[in-house]
């Protein structure tokens, strides 16, 4: 396991002196039966690097029923990243994938020109109460890849590199950080890491990525200004998500589950879903979420 570098942050220019640009408080978002904390997009900040959506489900103990399920729905122009701390979800999609995701695993689904998928609780959990804590993020695709062929990849927990030492452990979910690279293939420079800190541990945050955010707890996302490196000191035991990366090549429009650099492309996707032109989700063909009116 690679050790974390711990340089003393150097003084930079005046802009870099104020390290925190924005603090975002998540808002409750009803997904049709259960509620998540939505951090991105926010009024204060639409994106961090290529990340255009960040939802947290839990921590909670939830009665597993149809209300927990996310029925088949479409996406274009983005990649979804699903990562769990607790719980289990069954992913199915319209290119034939079926995959159970467990804590520490990562699902990366590229929607590109169009895909439909569902995310449901395991059938064997029905009627039982289970702990759930998970994160769903959307990564906007660069313009040249917005219409890429849809794909799906799953990587087990043991395949993800871990960096750490002296009370800090960083599991690299996506992208590159601290000299390591996740096996998940991406379309732009980014990082997404699951961090566990013991009380008194120190975590350096590299300034080499253009945009950076650090979710300190279940109620805040802190966005740092580009500039100097910095070190986070854990006063108490803590778990957080680090994410960020290369700024997007222009603004993105978001409507429902569609992301695109073109409003016209979103209108086309809306019409395609309404008219049933997306492929069906294999093993979940009979159900779907209607287009919002």
C-alpha positions as CSV (number, residue, x, y, z in Angstrom):
1,X,0.0,0.0,0.0
2,X,1.5,3.3,-1.1
3,X,2.0,5.9,1.7
4,X,0.5,9.4,1.7
5,X,2.9,12.3,1.0
6,X,2.7,14.9,3.7
7,X,4.3,18.1,2.4
8,X,3.9,21.3,4.3
9,X,1.6,23.5,2.2
10,X,3.6,26.3,0.5
11,X,2.4,29.9,0.5
12,X,0.8,30.9,-2.9
13,X,-0.8,33.9,-4.4
14,X,-3.6,36.0,-2.9
15,X,-6.3,33.9,-4.6
16,X,-5.0,30.7,-3.1
17,X,-4.9,32.2,0.4
18,X,-8.7,31.7,0.9
19,X,-8.8,28.0,0.5
20,X,-12.6,27.5,0.7
21,X,-14.6,28.7,-2.2
22,X,-18.1,27.4,-1.3
23,X,-19.8,25.4,1.4
24,X,-22.9,23.5,0.1
25,X,-25.7,22.2,2.4
26,X,-27.5,19.3,0.7
27,X,-31.3,19.5,0.1
28,X,-33.8,16.7,0.5
29,X,-34.8,15.1,-2.9
30,X,-37.7,12.7,-3.1
31,X,-36.9,9.9,-5.7
32,X,-40.4,8.5,-5.5
33,X,-40.6,6.5,-2.3
34,X,-37.3,7.4,-0.5
35,X,-35.4,10.6,0.0
36,X,-31.7,11.3,-0.7
37,X,-29.5,14.3,0.2
38,X,-28.7,16.1,-3.1
39,X,-25.5,18.1,-2.9
40,X,-24.9,18.7,-6.7
41,X,-26.2,20.5,-8.6
42,X,-26.7,23.4,-6.2
43,X,-27.4,27.1,-6.5
44,X,-23.9,27.8,-5.2
45,X,-22.2,25.4,-7.6
46,X,-23.5,23.5,-10.6
47,X,-20.4,21.2,-11.1
48,X,-17.2,20.2,-9.4
49,X,-14.8,19.1,-12.2
50,X,-16.9,16.8,-14.4
51,X,-19.3,15.8,-11.5
52,X,-22.7,17.2,-12.2
53,X,-24.8,15.3,-9.6
54,X,-24.0,14.0,-6.1
55,X,-26.7,12.2,-4.1
56,X,-26.3,10.5,-0.7
57,X,-28.8,7.8,0.4
58,X,-28.7,7.2,4.2
59,X,-27.3,6.5,6.6
60,X,-30.5,4.9,7.6
61,X,-32.2,1.6,8.3
62,X,-34.7,1.1,5.6
63,X,-37.6,-1.4,5.1
64,X,-36.9,-3.1,1.8
65,X,-39.9,-2.8,-0.4
66,X,-40.8,-1.6,-3.9
67,X,-40.6,1.9,-2.6
68,X,-36.8,1.6,-2.3
69,X,-36.5,0.5,-5.9
70,X,-35.5,2.9,-8.7
71,X,-37.5,1.6,-11.7
72,X,-36.1,1.6,-15.3
73,X,-35.3,5.1,-16.5
74,X,-33.1,6.6,-19.2
75,X,-29.8,8.6,-19.4
76,X,-27.8,10.4,-22.1
77,X,-24.6,12.3,-22.1
78,X,-23.2,11.1,-18.7
79,X,-21.6,8.3,-16.8
80,X,-23.1,7.1,-13.5
81,X,-20.9,6.1,-10.6
82,X,-22.5,4.0,-7.8
83,X,-20.6,3.4,-4.6
84,X,-21.9,2.0,-1.3
85,X,-20.7,2.1,2.3
86,X,-23.6,-0.2,3.5
87,X,-26.4,-2.1,1.8
88,X,-26.7,-4.0,-1.5
89,X,-28.2,-2.9,-4.9
90,X,-29.0,-4.9,-8.0
91,X,-28.2,-3.0,-11.3
92,X,-29.8,-4.0,-14.6
93,X,-29.6,-2.1,-17.9
94,X,-30.6,-2.1,-21.5
95,X,-27.3,-3.5,-22.8
96,X,-27.8,-6.7,-20.9
97,X,-25.9,-6.1,-17.6
98,X,-27.0,-7.5,-14.3
99,X,-24.8,-6.8,-11.3
100,X,-25.1,-6.8,-7.5
101,X,-23.0,-4.0,-6.0
102,X,-21.7,-4.5,-2.4
103,X,-20.0,-2.0,-0.1
104,X,-16.6,-1.0,-1.5
105,X,-17.4,-2.1,-5.1
106,X,-17.9,0.4,-7.9
107,X,-20.3,0.5,-10.8
108,X,-19.5,2.8,-13.8
109,X,-22.1,3.0,-16.4
110,X,-21.5,5.2,-19.5
111,X,-24.9,6.3,-20.9
112,X,-23.4,8.1,-24.0
113,X,-26.0,8.2,-26.7
114,X,-28.6,6.5,-24.5
115,X,-29.1,3.7,-22.0
116,X,-31.9,2.7,-19.6
117,X,-31.3,1.0,-16.2
118,X,-32.9,0.1,-12.9
119,X,-31.5,-0.1,-9.4
120,X,-33.4,-2.3,-7.0
121,X,-33.0,-3.8,-3.5
122,X,-32.4,-7.6,-3.6
123,X,-35.5,-9.8,-3.7
124,X,-34.3,-11.7,-0.7
125,X,-34.3,-8.5,1.4
126,X,-38.0,-7.8,0.8
127,X,-39.9,-7.2,4.0
128,X,-36.6,-6.8,6.1
129,X,-34.9,-3.8,7.5
130,X,-31.4,-3.2,6.3
131,X,-28.8,-0.4,6.8
132,X,-28.2,1.7,3.7
133,X,-25.5,4.3,3.0
134,X,-24.6,4.9,-0.6
135,X,-23.6,7.5,-3.1
136,X,-24.7,8.1,-6.7
137,X,-22.8,10.5,-8.8
138,X,-23.1,11.6,-12.4
139,X,-20.0,12.5,-14.5
140,X,-20.6,14.7,-17.5
141,X,-18.9,13.4,-20.6
142,X,-16.7,15.7,-22.8
143,X,-18.4,16.9,-25.9
144,X,-16.5,14.5,-28.1
145,X,-17.8,11.6,-26.1
146,X,-21.4,12.6,-25.4
147,X,-22.7,10.2,-28.0
148,X,-20.4,7.3,-27.1
149,X,-21.7,3.8,-27.2
150,X,-23.3,2.8,-23.8
151,X,-21.2,0.5,-21.6
152,X,-21.2,-0.9,-18.1
153,X,-18.2,-1.9,-15.9
154,X,-18.1,-3.3,-12.4
155,X,-15.0,-3.5,-10.2
156,X,-14.8,-5.4,-6.9
157,X,-13.5,-3.7,-3.8
158,X,-10.2,-5.6,-3.9
159,X,-9.4,-4.3,-7.3
160,X,-9.4,-0.6,-6.1
161,X,-6.0,0.7,-5.0
162,X,-5.6,1.8,-1.4
163,X,-3.2,4.6,-0.2
164,X,-2.5,5.4,3.4
165,X,-0.7,5.1,6.7
166,X,-0.6,6.8,10.1
167,X,-4.3,6.5,10.6
168,X,-5.4,7.6,7.0
169,X,-6.7,5.2,4.4
170,X,-7.8,6.3,0.9
171,X,-9.6,3.9,-1.4
172,X,-9.3,5.3,-4.9
173,X,-12.7,4.6,-6.6
174,X,-12.2,6.5,-9.9
175,X,-9.4,8.3,-11.5
176,X,-5.9,9.1,-10.2
177,X,-4.7,10.4,-6.9
178,X,-1.6,10.1,-4.7
179,X,0.4,8.3,-7.5
180,X,-2.2,5.6,-7.9
181,X,-4.9,5.0,-10.6
182,X,-8.2,3.2,-10.3
183,X,-8.9,0.5,-12.9
184,X,-12.1,2.3,-13.9
185,X,-11.7,3.8,-17.4
186,X,-12.8,7.5,-17.6
187,X,-13.1,10.1,-20.4
188,X,-11.4,13.0,-18.6
189,X,-9.0,13.7,-15.7
190,X,-10.7,13.2,-12.3
191,X,-10.6,11.6,-8.9
192,X,-13.1,10.1,-6.5
193,X,-11.9,8.6,-3.3
194,X,-13.3,7.0,-0.1
195,X,-11.3,8.2,2.9
196,X,-11.3,6.9,6.5
197,X,-9.4,8.9,9.1
198,X,-8.5,8.1,12.7
199,X,-8.5,10.9,15.2
200,X,-5.3,12.8,14.8
201,X,-4.7,11.6,11.3
202,X,-3.5,14.1,8.6
203,X,-4.7,14.0,4.9
204,X,-2.9,16.0,2.3
205,X,-5.1,17.2,-0.6
206,X,-3.1,17.7,-3.8
207,X,-3.4,21.0,-5.7
208,X,-2.7,19.4,-9.1
209,X,-6.4,18.8,-9.9
210,X,-8.1,22.0,-11.1
211,X,-11.2,21.7,-9.0
212,X,-11.6,19.9,-5.7
213,X,-14.3,19.2,-3.2
214,X,-14.3,17.5,0.2
215,X,-17.4,16.2,1.8
216,X,-16.6,16.5,5.5
217,X,-19.8,14.9,6.9
218,X,-23.4,14.0,6.0
219,X,-24.4,17.7,5.9
220,X,-21.7,19.6,4.0
221,X,-19.7,19.7,0.8
222,X,-16.7,22.0,0.9
223,X,-15.3,23.2,-2.5
224,X,-11.7,24.4,-2.4
225,X,-10.2,27.1,-4.6
226,X,-7.6,26.0,-7.1
227,X,-4.2,26.9,-5.7
228,X,-1.9,25.6,-2.9
229,X,-2.0,22.1,-1.5
230,X,-3.5,21.7,2.0
231,X,-3.6,19.2,4.8
232,X,-6.8,18.2,6.6
233,X,-6.4,17.3,10.3
234,X,-9.0,14.9,11.7
235,X,-10.0,16.1,15.2
236,X,-12.3,13.0,15.6
237,X,-12.6,9.7,13.6
238,X,-14.0,10.7,10.2
239,X,-15.1,9.3,6.9
240,X,-15.4,11.5,3.8
241,X,-15.5,11.5,0.0
242,X,-12.9,13.4,-2.0
243,X,-13.8,14.2,-5.6
244,X,-12.9,16.6,-8.4
245,X,-11.0,16.9,-11.6
246,X,-10.7,18.7,-14.9
247,X,-13.2,21.4,-15.5
248,X,-15.8,20.7,-18.2
249,X,-15.4,22.0,-21.8
250,X,-18.4,24.3,-21.4
251,X,-21.7,24.4,-19.5
252,X,-24.0,21.4,-19.3
253,X,-27.8,21.4,-19.4
254,X,-29.6,19.0,-17.0
255,X,-33.2,17.9,-17.3
256,X,-34.4,15.0,-15.3
257,X,-31.9,12.2,-16.1
258,X,-30.5,13.8,-19.2
259,X,-27.2,15.7,-19.4
260,X,-26.0,17.4,-22.6
261,X,-24.2,20.4,-24.0
262,X,-27.2,20.8,-26.3
263,X,-30.7,21.7,-25.3
264,X,-32.0,20.3,-28.6
265,X,-30.4,16.9,-27.8
266,X,-32.2,16.8,-24.4
267,X,-35.5,17.5,-26.2
268,X,-34.8,14.6,-28.6
269,X,-34.1,12.3,-25.6
270,X,-37.3,13.3,-23.9
271,X,-39.3,12.5,-27.0
272,X,-37.5,9.2,-27.5
273,X,-38.3,8.0,-23.9
274,X,-41.9,9.2,-24.2
275,X,-42.3,7.2,-27.5
276,X,-40.6,4.1,-26.2
277,X,-37.5,4.3,-28.4
278,X,-35.0,3.5,-25.7
279,X,-34.1,-0.2,-25.4
280,X,-35.8,-2.1,-22.6
281,X,-33.9,-3.0,-19.4
282,X,-33.1,-6.8,-19.6
283,X,-34.9,-8.7,-16.8
284,X,-37.0,-5.6,-15.9
285,X,-38.9,-5.0,-19.1
286,X,-42.4,-4.5,-17.7
287,X,-41.8,-1.5,-15.5
288,X,-40.6,2.1,-16.1
289,X,-40.6,5.7,-14.8
290,X,-42.8,7.9,-17.1
291,X,-41.4,11.1,-18.5
292,X,-42.2,13.9,-16.0
293,X,-44.8,16.3,-17.2
